[in-house]
Amino acid sequence: MSRSSRQVLLLITSYTALAVAWGWRLHANDAPPKNNETLLDTTRAEIIDRLTTAPQNLQPPALLQLALLPEKEVLALHEWLKDLPEQRLRRLTVQQGPIHTPCPLNTALVFAELERADAPLIEDTRLLISAAGDRLEEPHKLAALARLASQAAANHEPNLALEIHQRACESEIATWENVLALADAARVARRPAAALKVVNAWLAPTASRLEAKRRDDALDVQTALLLEGTRYAEASRITLDDLRSLKLNDAIPPRLMQRAWLATHAAGESAELLPWIERHLRTFPDHQFSVEDIAAGKNVSADYLRWLGESAAIADRQNQTNIACDGFFRLAAAGETRVMARLHALATQIGRGHELARLFTALQRRISILELAQALAEGNAPAPARDLLAAHLKTAPNNRAGWHLLTEIDVMLRGAASAPQLWEGFLKRFPDDVPALKRLAQLQINSAQHLQALRSLLRISSVDLDEVTLRQITALALQLDDLPTAVRSQQLIVQGSKQASVSDVLTLAALTSQSSDADSLAVLAETVAQLPAPAAFQQSLIIPTTAVQAK
């Protein structure tokens, strides 16, 4: 509903109530109307206009009260409207006001004053609202403070917004939502300690306002504020103490586990968490599966894999090799290829190579040899990756992707200097492999072997030549004074474009002008004819070329 529509509705409501009130008065004492009716009506109309900016739930009772307001108080409102903005708000909150308080009309006028363009400074308004005492009921006081905090945040005054939220949280009827708003404001102001003090008070054993279902929420906020305030050791101590307070057979709450993980990692005390992760893992049904069961396809939960990974990583950092290796075996069996390289290193180190070989064999039902080799190579284990892949290629000599990966691994093992020779060896087996030809050409260009690079690129069939490759060919051909090749590659660039650029056509014209080849001239003429340019410009591109031909 638009503002004008609301004003009409409010006017109708107000004047209806006013008519009822005046009818009752006239019937009661049969007194004639006073001469200041116009002033009273004007005042009521202006008050109604102001009330449209107050919260909607406050408007109906305020309008009803306005309609029944004695003339004396309406006249007092008329005088109040003449005051300066700060004085108006002061009279509604801490000084003698135009109407008796607390009442719906006074409350609605306070909120209306907060929304006015000429409202007092937020800092001054906050002090007046806080000092209003019983002239403003506590729920309304909290709502007004929340509104002021929002205004302060919108004005990029984070510290003021934080102070206002702090004042709201001091109220006896403050809710957990007020505390959350305080925590958000503290983060923005980069003053987490201000909110932490309040959260700790709510978590104190003597606190009665925090519902049991909110306790985990409060603990999450407490940990987050401690970490944001770089109080890592304190956060770690609190969460570990919570873990130690659990009974022997109690399951570890997932949220407590997460808080402890965040805190101990930040404090560099993750080793302290390892026994608790191991205890947590034992509560998962997935933990009862063997490595062979998991490798055969038993479904395991993502949460179990997450904590299994944390356990293995922590144990690995702490040189607890057996625990780490057990964890990596289970992760690898579940298809987590990212741990393959580390698993290979640990299993080889502690003499579990046969177990690893059995796992790789079992995994091949779900994961290809190429994926296993790729995972090993990406994990900085190229040698075992090569051994695994080379054994496979003996039985699959035509596996192009396998040979491609083997060449990449060999480059890793032998160094970049051997890369051209290795890719040439690959191309002897698969001479039409486009990616390999491009890679070889780039290596040759990097080594300033321009003639060899051009020859490599020219081995690519015309259907596989993209624009980037064609431009490389043109540049190399010009560098090597190979005009026919340069003309041909530039022709393919122009002919392959839906709308050839003027610069490409100019390049083609310049190259063709140095050639007397009739086919090249025909291609140029056909291309120029398609340009959206004046005929004179088109002719200027062709005439010098034809002149050279005639000469």
N, C-alpha and C positions, 0 to 999 in steps of 0.2 A: 504494500500500500504506500502511495506517495505521501510526502509530508503534508501537502495541501489537503489530501483526502483525510488524513488522520486529524488534521486541525478541524475540519468540518465535523467529523464524528465527535471529537472532543467538545466542540462548541455546542453541538446538539445535546450531548449528555449533560454538559454543565448547565446549560440554560433550562433543560428539563428539570433537573434537580433544583435549580434556582427558582423556577416557577412554583414548584411544589412548596419550597421553603417560604416564599413570599405569600403564597396563598394561605398557608397555615398562619403566618404572622398577621395578615390582614383579617383573617377570620377570628384570630384570638383577641386583638385589641382594637380592630376596626379603625386603625390610624391611617391617615392619608400618607401617600408616598412623600418622601423627602425630596428636596430640590437637587440633591447631589447624586441622583440616580445615574446620570450620564457618566459622572466620574467613576462611580462604582462599577458600572458596566465596562468602561474602558479599561479599568484596572484588572478586572476579571479576565477580559479578553487577552490582555498582554501576558498575564500569568499563565493562561491556558496555552498561549503560543510558546512560552518558555518550557512548559511541561512536556511538550512533544519530544524533547531531547532526553528526557529522563527514561530509565528502564520501563518497559511496557507494563510490567507487573506492579509498578508503583503508581501508575497514572490513574486508574479508576478510583481507588480510595482517596487519592489527593484531589481529584475533581469533585468527588462527592463532598469532601470537607470544604472545598472552596465554595461550592454552591450554598452550603449551610453556614458559612462563616459570618459572624456578626459584622455589622457595618464598621464598627470601630477598628477591627482587625483588617478589614479590606482597605480602609483608609491608611492604616499603618503600612500595609503592603505597597500602597501607592507611594508613600514616602520612601519606603525601602528601595523601590525601583530607581530612585534618583541617586542612591549612594554609588560610590566607586566600587569596582569589582571586588577588591579585597575586603572592603568594609561590608559589602553585602554578605560575603561568605562568613566573615567574622561574626556578624549578627545572627547568622543561622546556626553557628556552632558554639561560640564561647561567650558571646555577649547577649544582652537583652535583645530579643528578636521581635519581629512584627507580629508573630503569632505564638501561642503557647506551644511548648514542646515537652516531650517528643510527640510528634504527630505525623501522619502520612504526608501532609502537604509540605511540612518543613523538610522531611527526608527527601521527597521528590525534588524540591527546589535545590537542595544541596547537590544532588546528582546533575541537575540541569546546569548549575553553575560550573561544574567540572567540565562540561562539554562546550562551554561558550568560548568564542574566539578571544574574548578579553579576560579569560580566566586568570587568576593570579599565578605566580610562579609555582611550579610543582612542589618545590621545597617548602614554600610558605603554606601551600594548601595542605600538604601532608601534616605539618605541625598543627594546623587548625583542626583537621579531621581527628588526629590522635588525641587532641585535648578536648574534644567535644563532650566527653563524659556521657551522662545519661540523656543528653539532648539528641543523641544519635544512637539508636540501638546497635548492639555489638555486631550482629550479622550484617547490618547495613554499613557499619564502619569498616568491616573487613572487605565488603564488596567495593567500597569507595577506595580503599587503599590498593586493592588489586587493580582498579581502573587507573589509578595514579601511577602504579608501577609499570603498567603497559604503556602509558604515555611517556614515562621516563625512558623506557627501552626504545620506543619509537624515535625519541629525540636524541638517541645515542648517548644516554647518560647511565651507563651500566651500574656505576657505584650508587647512584641515587636510587635506581630500581632495586638494587640489593638491599639498601637500608630500609626501603618501604616494606619489602617482603619480610625483613627481620622484624619490623614492628608488628606486622600482621601475625607472625608466628608467636609473638608474645601473648596474644589473646588467649583467654581460657577456653574459647570455643574454636580455636584454630584446628583445622583438619589436616590429614596427611597430604591432601592436595596442596594446601598452603606450603607445607614443607617441601614438596616436590618443586613447586614454583620457586621457592627460595634456592633450592639446589641448582636449578637451571640458571637463575640469575647469577649465582655465585660462579658458575662455570664461565658465563659470558664476561663477568667482571674479573675473572682470573683470581678469585679469592675463595678457593674451596674451603678454607678453614672456617670462614664465617658460617657456611651451611653445615659443616661437619659438627660444630658445637651443638646445633639444634638437633641434628639427627642422632647424635650420641645421647642427648637428653631424652629423646623419644625411645631410644633403645634401652635406657637404664631400667634395671629390675623394678624400680619403684614407679615407673611410668605406667599409667593405666589407660592412656588414650589410644595407644597403638593396638589395633586388633591383631589377633594371632595370625590371621591370613595375610597381614601386611608385614609381618616380621621379616620374611625373606626379602621383600621389596626394600625394606629399610636397610637390611644388611648389604644388599647389592649397592645401594646408594652410598652407604658408608665406605665400602671398599673402593668404589669408583672415586669418591672424593679424596680418600687417602692417597690413592695412586696419582690423581691429578695434582695433589699437593706434594708429590715426591716423598711421601712418608712410607716408603716401600717396606722397610723393616717392620714398622708398626702394623701395616696391613697383613704382612706375612704372619706375624705373631698372632694376630687376632684370628685369622682363618685357621691356622694350625691348632690353636687352642680349641677352636670349635670342633675340629676333627678329633682331637684327643678327648673331648668331653663325651663323645659317642660311646655307647655301650659296645661290648665286644661283638655282639651279633646284630647290631643295628646296621641297616643299609646306609650308605653314604648318600645324602640328598644330592641330586645332580647340581643344583645351584650352588651348594656349598663347595662341591668339587670344582666348579668353574671359578668361583671366587678365589679358592686356594691356589688354583693354577695361575690365575692372573697375578696374584700377590707374590707368590714364591718366585715366579719367573722374573718379575720386576725387581725383587730383592736379591736375585742371584742365589736363591736357596731352593732350587727345584729338586735337589737331591733329597731334601727333607720330605718332599711330597711323594717320592717314588714308592715307599711302602703303602701309602694310602691309595695310589693308583692301582697297585697290584691287588689290594683288597677290593677295590671297586671293580676291577676286571673279573674277579672271581664270582661276582654276583650276576654276571651275564650268562645266560644259557649257552651262548656262542663259545664260551671259554672251555666248555666240555668237549668240543669238537677237536679231533686230531688234525695235524697239518695235512695229512692225506685226505681226510674228510673235506676240509676246506678247499683243497686243490681240486677235488673231484666235483666241486660245484655247490657245496653246502652254503646256503645263504647266511650271511652274517650282517649284523646291523651296522649302520654307519657310525653310530655312537660308540659301539664296541671298537671299531677300527680306529676311530679318533683317539680313544684313550690307549689303545694298544700302541699306536704310533708315538704318543707322548711318552709312554713307558719305555719303549725301545730307544727313543732319542735321548731321554735323560740317562738311562743306563749306559748308553754308548758314550756320552760325555763324561760320565763318572768312571769309565773303564770297567764297568761291570759287564764283561764281554758275553758271558753265557746268557744273562737276562736279555741283553740287547739282541743277541743272535736268535734266541727263541722268539722274541717279538718280531724281528724282521722275517723269520721263516713264516710265521703266521700271516703277516701282512702280504708277503710275496705270494703265498698260496691263495690269498683272496684276490690277487690280481693287481696289487699295488706295485707297479713296475718301477716306481721311483726309488724303491729301496733295494733294487736288485744289485746295484754295484756295491753298496755298503755290505749287503748280505754276503756277497761273494768274497769280499775282503775278510770279513770276520769268520765266515765258515772255513775258509782256507787256512786262516791263522790258527784256529783251534782244532783243526783236524776233522771237520765235518763236511769235507768235500764230497764224499759219496752220498751223503744225505742231500746235499745241494743238487747233485746230478740227478738223483731220483725226483727231486722236486721239479727241475726243469723238464724232465721227461713227462711228468704228470701234467705240467702246465701247458704242454704243447697241444692238449686237447682243446684248450680255451684261448691260448695266446700263441701267435705264430713265432717261429724262430726269429724272423726279422724284428718283431717287436721286442723280443727278449734281448737280442743283440743291440738294438737301438737303445734300450734302457740301460744296458751295461755301458755302452759307449758314452751316452750322455751323462752317466754318473762317474765319469773319469776312470772307467775300467775298460780301455780299448783292447787290451791284450786278450782277456777272456772273451770279450765280444767277438774278436776275430776268430779265436779258436772255435767258438760255438758256430759261427756263421760259415767258416771254411769247411767244417765237417758236414754241414748241411748241403753246401754247394757241390760237394762230391757226388751226392745223389740227385741233385737238381741243377745240372750244369747250364740250363737255359733260363734260369731265374734271373731276369734282367735287374729287378729291384734288389735282389740279394747281392749281385755283383756291384751294383751301384753303391750300396751301403758298405760293402767290403772295401771298395776303393776309398770311400770317405774315411773309413777306419784306418786304412793304411796310410793315408795322408796324416792323420793324427799321430800315428806311431812313428813315421819316418820324417815328418816335418814338411813345411810348406815348399821347400826347395825341390822336393821330389814329386810335387803335385802334378806338373805337366807330364812327366814321364808316366805316372800312374794312370792319368786319364787317357793318355794315348794308348796305354795297354788295354784299358776298358773299351776304347773305341775300335780296337782290332777285333774284339769279340762282338761288339754291337756298333757297327760303323754309322748307323743312321740315328743314333740316339741324340736328339736335339739338345736336351739339357746338358749333356756331357760336352757336346761341341761348343755350346755357348760358354760353359765353364772353362774349357781349355782355351778358347779364344781370349777370354778375359785374363787368364793367367799369362798368356803370351803378350797381351797388350801391356800388362803390368811389368813384364820383363823387357819391354821395348822390342819385342819380336813381331813387328807389324806385318811383315810379309806372311809369316806363319799364321798369325791371327786372321788375316784376310782369307788365306786358304782354308782355314778351319771353318770360318763363317760361310764361305762359298760352298761348302759340302752340305749345307742345310738345304733341303728341297724348298722350292719357291712357295709351296703351300704352307710351310711351317715358318716362313719369315714374317716376323712382326715388325712394327714400325721402328721400335728401338734398335733391333738388329740391322734393319736396312740403313738406318742413319749411321750405325757403326761402320757398315760396309762402305757407305759413301765417304765417310771421313777417312777411313784407311786407304781407300782407292785414290783419293785426292792426294793424300800424303805420299803415296807411292807412284803418283803420276800415271795411274791406270785409268785413263779417261773413259774407255768403253764400259768398264765395270761401274764407275761412278755414275755415268749417264743411265745405265740400266737400273741401278738401285734407286736412283732419284725418280726415274719413271714409275717404278713400282710403288714408291711412297705416294706420288701424286695420284696414280690410278687407284690405289687402295683407299684413298680418302673419299668420304661421301661428298665433302666440299673442300677441295684443295685450297690451302692457304696461299695468299699472294706471294709470301716469302718463298714457299716451296716451288711455286711456278717460276719465280724469278731465278731461283737457283737452277732449275731445270733449263730455263732459257739460256742462262750463262754457260752451262755445260754444253748444251746442244750447239751453241754458237761456235764452239771449238771443234765441232764434228761435222763432217759432210755426209753422214749416214742418212739416207732417205727415210728410213723407218723412224729414226729419232726425230726428224723434222715433222713427220706426219703425227707422231704422238704429241709433240709440242703444239702443233696447230690445233689438234683436237682438244687439248687441255685448255689452251687459251680461249678457244671459242666458248667454253663453259663458264668463263669468269664473268661475274656480274659487273663489268667495267665498260667504260666508253670504248667505241671502236678504235679511236686514235691510239689509246693506250695499248689495246690488243695488237694493233698493227706494229707498234714500236717494239713489241716483244718478238715479232716474227720477221720483220723486214731486215734487221741486221743479220739474222741467221740465213735468210734467203740470199742476201747479198754475198755472204761468204761462200754459199754454195755456187752462185753464178761465177764468182771470181775463180 
